[in-house]
């Protein structure tokens, strides 16, 4: 199991980002959280993803995340993303 913490650029601002690998339950599955540096609790997003290792150190990581709080219209629209990474 591993925990990863970092900073990600979100438009003109920066968000705090974290990930917890659920290796003891299923290899490659992880939980993620992302929040802005201001009003973090009100604008936090949580997600679930999967890391799939391909040859030559390349990784594909599909994930789904959604906001914790509803927007002004009372909705919480999530998003599906696919990341590509290289590990060495």
Phi, psi and omega in degrees: 000146180215155176240133177237134179229140180198189179236138180230141179281130181232090186071236178269349183254174176240140178248153171272136186229140178218156182214138178236117180282130181264045185305328182286341179261320182196124180299132175092346182273139180217155172257144179227158177217141178220135182212143176289164181286339176247140181053046186300316183295326181281338186239023182283145174239144175239156183205173179225136182216176180220134177258121180244118181276129174252172178299158174068028176077014180267138181234139173250132184227088173286144179207157177233132178224153178213153179292149177285322181258152177285153176278187183297333179273001180081021182245158175227082182278122180272176179219145176255130181228157174232123178255151176236131182223164177231127179243137179226000000 
